[in-house]
Amino acid sequence: MGGGHQCDPFSMIALADCNNFYVSCERVFNPALRNRPVIVLSNNDGCAVARSNEAKELGIPMGAPYHQIKKICEWNGVTVFSSNYELYGDMSRRVTSVLARFAPELEIYSIDESFLNLSGVNTPLLLSQRIRKTVGRWTGIPISIGLGKTKTLAKLANRLAKKKKTGCFEIRAEQDDILKQIPVGDIWGVGHRLSIRLQRVGLNNALRFAQAPSSVIRSIGGVTLERTQREITGIPCLDMEQVPQPRKNTCSSRSFGRPVENLAEFEEAVANYAVKATRKIRSEGSLASALQVFIKTNRFREDQEQYANARTLAFDEPTDDLIRVVKNAKSLLRSIYRKGYAYKKAGVLLIDLIPKGAQQGLLFEEHGNPRRKEFVDAFEEVASQYGQACAFLGAQGVKQKWSMRREMRTPRYTTSCIIIKIVMIIFDITKI
């Protein structure tokens, strides 16, 4: 993030947003679902996190618990899916790879949104239409593209693009008639609380927000909100972030599909979370300085005894060693596990991440076991090439009865391993 940028008359930012992304991913592999109401549920089939336009028209709200809308879905023939994050993640990667062909700078903002720097392009609207058609043709995912001189304007433009047949729209800071129609709460960076405070002083739309004295804006939301105001007026204050900022911690956790009491099942779950967290930091080129494992029962079950605990271990040396993290995570779990409780959730947290190569090794520490490094590298190469389900440690389990409920999940069309399946069950990782 930066500030104090001069307005560049040739600057142009595009926001490409996948329409109803999770639903669109499901429709790619099942065209019969087009023009039919479809929803996708959250973890453990809890609530609606994605809705087709047809489902929205039926009045199904975002975030509605499934048990509350189940009858509506049945009466109206709504197709319901469990979340298939493996599929959505891979489809996101495919969309992003197409977008990257059209812009020298691309910032992945979320799983279904990316900013593109189209500065210097003579006909950005025509190019955005071409991008949209190419993404649709190559991936099957419909997208909307908003254009503006700043990221905030591009965000606003994207909202309007979704209502256009072309799926693309350019907004300019001087288009008062358009800004007047946009509620202040729809501005990127203006949350619910700030929206209420702005409306109290008469700033109820984007135009009034843009024209208000900066001192008023600053008194309400500080420097951050003032930057948002400058963005609305066409002055860039938010830089393109081609490389995501390194995170300090990373966490992998899930609620179980059913209560877990057995330690062996618990260890499988924690091993899986440890693998996921470690793979995440390896992909980012980071090392973890410490590891935490936490467990908890279901606090909403007042009829059951409650227990929660966590324990942290500092590594002698920052690491991204998959096997080391798994072994230590299981050890921490055993130290805090107590019999007689029905556990609902567990998680693995990797703490104080540092860039790989930035650490200073221990003076008398033997650096890395070459055999283990070769194994882990080969293991990860297989997982990367054929899908993470194709290479896993025995500690992660096979049946995974504890895993979250996804009874209506579609197949992992793009990541399911067909050719090769490597199962590390007998392999004793303690000897590596």
N, C-alpha and C positions, 0 to 999 in steps of 0.2 A: 504494500500500500504506500502510495506517495501522496504528496500534496504540493500545491503551488505550481502546478503545471500551467503553461500558457495554452490558450485555446488554439489548436491546430486546425486550420480550415480544411485540411485534407484528411483529418482523422476520421475513421469509421470503424466501429466495433459491431460485430454481429453476435447475437446469442442464438445458438441452435438448440432447440428444446424438443426432445422426443415426445410425441403426443400420447398420453395415457400409456406410458412406456411398458409397464409390466403386461398390461392387456395386449398391447401391440406385439410384444414378443410371443405371446401365446397364439395370437392370430396368424403370425408368420407360418407356423407349422400346422395350423388348422384353419384354413381359409373359410371353412363353413361358419366360423364364428363372426365373420364380418357382418356388420349391421344388426348384430344380436347383442342383447345385454350381457355383459361379462364383468365379473369382479374378481380381484385377487386378494387373498387374505394374508395377514401378517403371520409372524412366527406362532406356531402351535394353533394355527387356524383361529386366531383371536378376533381380529376385526378387519374391516375393509380398508386396504391401503392403496388400491387402484380400482378405478371404475371406468368402464366405457361410457361414451356419451349417452348411449341408450339406457345404461344403468342409472346415470345421473338424472335422466328425464323421469325415471320411475320414482325419484325422490330418495334414493339410497344415499345417505350422507357419508362423507369421508370419515373414517375412523369409527364407524358404527360397529359395535360388537356383533359378531355373526349370529349369536343366539337370538338377538333382537330382530334381525332382518331375515332370518332363515325362512319364515313363512312367506314374506314378500317375494323372496327369490324363487321359492317353489311355485307360487301362484302365477308369477310372470315369466317363468321359463328362463330365469337368469342362470347362466353357466358360472359355476364357482370353482376357483382353483386355489390350491395352496401355493404359497410363494415358492418359486423355483429360482433361487438366487444364483445358482451356478449358471443357468441359462441366461438370466438377465445380465450378469456380469460379462459373459462372453459376447452377447449381442451388443452391449455398451462398447466393448473394445472394438468390435467390427465397425460400428457407427463412427467412433472416434478416428479410426484409421482412414476412413473415407474423407471425413472433414479435414484431416491434416493435409490432404492433397491440395486443398484450395487456399491455404493460408500459411504464411511463413511463421506466424505465431498462433499458438492454440493453447488455451487454458481449460483443462477439464475441471469444471466447477462441481459437478455431481455425477451420479451414475447416468443421468439422462440429460445433462446440460453441459454445453461447452461454449466458451467465448472464442471468437476468431477475430484477429486483427486484419481488417480489410482496407487499412489506410493506403491511399494512393490509387485505389481501384476507381476507374472512371465511371463505371456503371454498377455500383454495389448491389442495387436491387435486382438487376438482371442476373448478376452472378449468384446471388442468394437463391434465386429461383432455379438456377442450374444445379446448385449444391443440393437443394431439396429434392429435385428429381433424381439426381445421381444416388443419393442416400437411399431413397425409396426403391430405386431399381436394383441396387446392389445388395441391400440388406433386408428390404421389405418393411422397414420401420418408417412411418410417416413422421415428419418433423415440421416445426414452425420456426421461422427465422425472423428475429427482430433486429432492426438496424438503427444505430444512433451514434452520435459523436462521442458518447461516453458509455460506460458499462451500465449505468443506471438508466439512461435513455434506452439502451438496447433491451434492457429488462422490460421496461414499459411497452416498448414496441412489440416485444414478443407476445405480451398479453393480447394486444390488438391483432397481431398476425394470426392467432388461433381462430379469430372470427372471420378471416378473409378466405375466400375460395383459393386464392393463390398460395396461402400459407406464409406469405412474406409481407413485411410492412416496415417502412422507414419513418421514423419520427424525428422532427427537428425541434430544437429548443424554442424557436419562434412561432411554432404552431399553437397559438393560444387557444384556438377553438377545440383542439384535441386535448390539450393539457387540462382544460376546464372540465372535461367530462371524466377525468380520472380521479377517483377518490384518493385522498391523501394516504389512506391506509394501504393502498395498492403499490405505493412507492417502495422499491427495494431498500431495505434498511430501516423502514418506519414500521415498528411493531405495533401491537395493539395498544399498549400503554401510551406510547408517544403519539399515536393517532388520536387518542382521546384528548390529550393535552393540547395538541395542535388545533383540534376542532373547537376547543373551548375559547380560543382566541380568534376564531373565524377562519382558520386556515384549513378548510375542508376539502380542497382539491389541489391537484398538482400545480396549477397555475398560480393560485394564491400562495402556495408554499414557495414557489420559485421567486415570486415578486416581494415576499416579505423581507423586512430589514434583517440583515444577517445577525444583528445583535439579539433580535427576538428569537431567532432559530437557535442561536448558541445558548441562550438562557434556558431553553427548553430541553435541548438534547446535546449540548456541548459541541466540541469541535467535530466530532464524528457526524452529527446531524448537519452541521454547517457544510461539511464536505459533500454530503448527499445533495444539499441545496445547490451547490456549485455544479455538481454533475448534471442536475436537472436543467441548469442554464447553459449546458454545453461545454463546461470547463472540466476537462479530465482530471480527476483526483485519485482514481483507482488504477494502478498499473496492471498490465497483463502479467500474470504469474505463470510462466511457462513450466517452471519446476515447482511442484508443491513444497511449501515450507516444511522443513523437517519437524516432526512431532517429537514431543518429549517423552510421551508414554504411548503404549498401544495396548488395547484390551480385547480379549476374545471371551465371550460368555454367552450363554443361552439358558433359557428356562427349559427344564426337562419336559418331555411329552407326557410323562407320568412320574409320580414321586419315586425317588431312588433311595433305597435303604442299604443295598448291598455294596460293600466296599469295592469289589472287583468291577462292578458296573461304573461306580463313581470314578475309579482310576481310568477307565476307558474314556469317559467324558473329559476328564481333565487332560489326559494325553492328547485328545483331539484338539482341545482349545489351545494347548501349548504348541502343537504343530502349526495351527492356523496363525497364531500370534507371531511365531518365529518366521514363518514364511512371509508374513507381512513386512517384518523389519528387514529380512534378507532382500526382498524386492526393492526396498527403499535404500539399501546400502547402509543400514544402521546396525549398531551393536547395543545390546542391553546390559546395563550395569547391575540390575537387580531384577528379582522375580517375586511376584506375589500371587498367592492362590487364596481365593475366598469362596466360602460356601454359605448357604442359608436355606432355611426352611420356608414354607409358605406362610407369611405373616397374616394372610387373610383367613387362614384356617384357625379360628379361635378355639376349635375343639381339639387341636393338636398342640403338643409341647413345642416351644420354639427354641431354635438354636442358630446362631450365626457366628462365624469366626473367620479370621484371615491370618496368614503368616507370610512374612517376607524374608527373602534370602538375598544377600549381596554376593555377587560373583567375585571371585578373586581377580578376575580379569573380564572386561566387557566381552560379550560373546553373541554369536548368532548360530551356535552349534545346536542343531535340531535335537540331537540325542541328549546332549547335556541338559537342555531346557526341559525335555520330557522327563528325564530321570529325576531332576530336582523338583519338578512340579508334583510328581507322584509322591516323593518323599515329604514335601510340605503338606500335601493332602492327608497323608497318614497321620501326621502330627496333630492335625486339628479335627479329624473325623471322630465322631462319637456314635456308637451304636444306639439304636432305639429311636432314631429320628427319621422322619420322612422328608428328604431334602428336595427342594424345588429348583434350586439354581446353583451354579458354580461358575467360576471364571478364572482366567489367567491374565495377569497384568505384567507387562514388561516395562520396566521403569528406567528413567534417566538414559534415554537413547542418545548415542553419539555417532557421528559419521564414522564409517569404517576407515581405518587407517589413522584416525586421530588419537587412538589410545596409546599409552605408554605401557609396554609389557613389564611383567615382574622380572626382577634381576635374576632369580634362581628358578624361574618357571620354565619347564620344557614346553616350547611353543607348539601346541597342536599335535595330535596324533595323525601322521600322514595317512595311515590306513583309514581312520575314521573320516578324515576330510574327504578322501576319495570316495568313500561310501556315500556320505551325505551329498556330495556334489552329483554323483551318479543317480542317487535316489531322487534328488530334486530335478535333474534333467529329464528323467522319465515322467515325473509328475507334470513338468512343464509342457512336455511334448504330447503326452497322451491323456492328460487330465489328472487332477489330484486324487480322484477315486481309484486310479490305477496303481498307485504306489503308496502304501501306507505301512506304518509300523504295527507289529503285532499288538503293541500296547494300546493301540487305538481301537482294537476290537473289530469284529466282523459283523455281527448282527446288530449291535448298537441299539438295544431295546430302550435305552434311556433317551434316545434322540428325540428332538421336538416333533410334534405331530404335524405331518404334512400328508394327510390321507387323500387329498385331491390334487397332488402334485403331478404335473405332466413329466414325461421323460426329459432327461438332460440331453436334448437333441444334438447340441454342438459340442458337449464336453464328455459325454458318456464314452467309456473305453470299450471298444469292440474287439480290437486286434490283440491287445495285450493286457494282462492283469497280473500284477506282481503283488503278492501278499507276504509280508515279512512277519510270519507267525513264529516259526521255529528259531529264527535268528536271534541269538543272544547278544543284545546291544551292549551288555555290560562288559563284553570282551573286546569291544571296538575301541 
